[in-house]
Every structure is written in structure tokens, then in C-alpha cells.
């Protein structure tokens, strides 16, 4: 059977099952089992799939995933994350567009700790949106930042999604984690510039309002008490990886231990917070590991049947430059992002994409950063981006889908601009990883 026939059957089967509402992992498992039976020699192929389950997740590379998730859960359920955001709120003072600015800063902090764009959007929408609309902020200035900032989540470490992508793509976890820092800062900076500029161009959309005066001494004390300890924990993860002192797994374990100790010292580590943190970690980790299991089997089937090599040979033989092919691959990710979850998209595309990237001799870290941006951008792309419907679910009844679409368009444009910047200047994604561990 030709490679394109195999690809059509595998991809079509997965899409059909996903449209029925079956969980991602089980949809891929069904396709894998059927494909293994027909393409890998019947019953022996099925046995190979089962034995491959253990080897796919018993790898040192995946250990940071539960640590990162537990660290975020501890900081979130203990309330330490919101305390840090409240400190930043005090420093903003009486500033035009302050709530939109706060939404971006809060989204970066909470998003980096939770690692979930959808969860960040739901949380921010519940906490900030009612106050923004009450104070006269337009729907454009309130809805847009709350949804758009989710894209930064996958770039600013620590983040479990980055670890999963690195594992699927078989690239260095530590380098990919660090590589997202500079693009994430650039993206956040562009969001802030846009919000500030729009607030001055259309001041009626972000009216200034009176805020309680906070003495400088109180601000400094709050910063020392709540912000610096949290920043130290994040440094214990990012800093140790960057300096080459610890592996991503060791740094993640250190950060998690620091979160545990910090919550204990502040008297926030009660039974309820601990239970919610552990249960949340188990649920998310189990889901991610199940997806990785079936993804690895999917990649093995593509390799064994020759579908991956056939597609790679076809693409590399096309008379067009590699950069155009990379752009085409990213466009596919953006389109899929409007319909599917990020991990599912990675499962479908990574086994094929990385074969093409390696065949062209492109930098896998650079491409990994591009993939992260494109994956998250797809979630906020109208009309079917998943994050848009999450916002509709937490927004007041008078907020329509049309309002949400109009509000998110500038942030989609900024994300695409960031993709273009990283495409044209690969050093943005590689300069920081290249400095890792240097004396």
C-alpha cells in the first residue's frame, strides 16, 4: 500500500473517532490497535503494541511532567500565586488600562505555573472579567487580554507541555524549556505595548478609576513577603537548568520541594490544598502519559509501514525552499488548533514533522519553539478555537461570540507576528539555550 493511502486511513480514522466525542487517548488507541493488527502482522503486532506501552513511559525524560504539574497545583491551591498577583496589582497604581495590564501579568504568572491555557483563561475570566466590565472597560479591552495571554503559557517555563513536546520530538528537554523564555518575553511585551497603546488611542475603552493609595513601604514589604520567594522557586527551576547545575528532572523536583516548603511556612499547606494538589496532579499526569503511550505507538506504525519515510521523501523532493515547507506545516497546526487540543495535535503531527525537520537539517529547538507558539495560537483562532468557547462559558450572558471573535483578533495577529519574527530570526529561540552551562 502506498504511503499516502496509509496516511489517509490513519488520519481519517483518528479524526472520525475524535468527532464522535471519544477521549483523545482512546481514539488513538483504537486506531493503533486496528493498524497494528493489519500492518504489523496480526496478533504479534498487537502483542508488540502492549509491550511497547511500558518502554514508552519508563523514560527519565518524562519525570519533570508530574513534578511541574504538582508544583503548579501546590502554588495555585495554597493561594501563593494569587498573593503574588495582588502584590503586582499594588505596584500598578492609578494607571490607564491597569486591569488589562494586570490580566496579562497575571496570565503569565498563573499560566506558567498551571501550564494549561484553557484553565488559565477560565480562571482569569472568573476573577477579573466581572470587575473589568463593572468599571467600564470595553469588551475589546477586557476579553482580549484574558484569552490572548494564554499563548505565553507554553513558552515561559516551567511548563509540562514543553516537556511532552520535547519527549515526542526526541529533543533536549532542558534546551526547549529555556528556548521559550526570550520569545515568551517578546510576546508578552507586544501584548503590553498593544494594550497601553490602545488604551491611549481609545481612552473611553479603559477608563481610569480611583484605587486605594498604598505606601511604598507596604509595597516593598509585600514584594519581599510574597513575590520574591515565588520568584526564587522559579529560579530554582529555570536557573539550575540554565546554569547546567541540574537536569530538568532534578530542577523540577527541587522546585516542587520548594513549593511544598513555602506553602508549609506560610501556613497554607492544609489537608484540602494538599488533597486537591495531589488529585489534580494524578489526573493530568495520567492523561498526558496515556496520550504519550498511544502517540509512540502511532509513530512506530508510521515508521514500520514506510508512511513517514514516504512522506518525508516526497516533501524533501519538492522544488520549494525548506522555509516554505515549515510555514506550511505551521499553518496546518494553526488550522488544527481551532478544532483540537494541543496534545492531540502534537500526536498527529510531530512524528511526521520531525522527520522532515531532520531531513532538512533544521534546528529542532528552533522548530520546537515555533510549534509551541502555533499550537497555542490555534486555540485562540476564530471561529472555533477552544479557548474562545471557554471564555464564552465564563462570560456574562450579554457577551456574544461575535464580541469574543473581535476581541481576540489583535492577539492572533500578534502571535502570528511572533511566529514570523522567530522564523526570520532563529537566534531568538537558540541564543539562550546556546549559553546553557557556559562558564
Secondary structure, DSSP 8 states (H G I E B T S, - for coil): --HHHHHHHHHHHHHHHHHTT--HHHHHHHHHHHHHHHHTTTHHHHHHHHHHHHHHH--GGGHHHHHHHHHHHHHHHTTHHHHHHHHHHHHH-S-TTHHHHHHHHHHHHHHHHH--HHHHHHHHIIIIIHHHHHTT--HHHHHHHHHHGGGGGGTSSS-HHHHHHHHHHT--HHHHHHHHHHHHHHHHHHHHHHHHHHHHHTGGGS---------HHHHHHHIIIIIHHHHHHHHHHHHHHHHTSS-HHHHHHHHHHHHHHHHHHTT---HHHHHHHHHHHHHHHHHHHHHHHHHHHHHHHHHHHTHHHHHHHHHHTSSS-HHHHHHHHHHHHHHHHTTS-HHHHHHHHHHHHHHHHHHHT--HHHHHHHHHHHHHHHTT-TTT-HHHHHHHHHS-TT--HHHHHHHHHHHHHHHHHHHHHHHH-THHHHHHHHTTT--
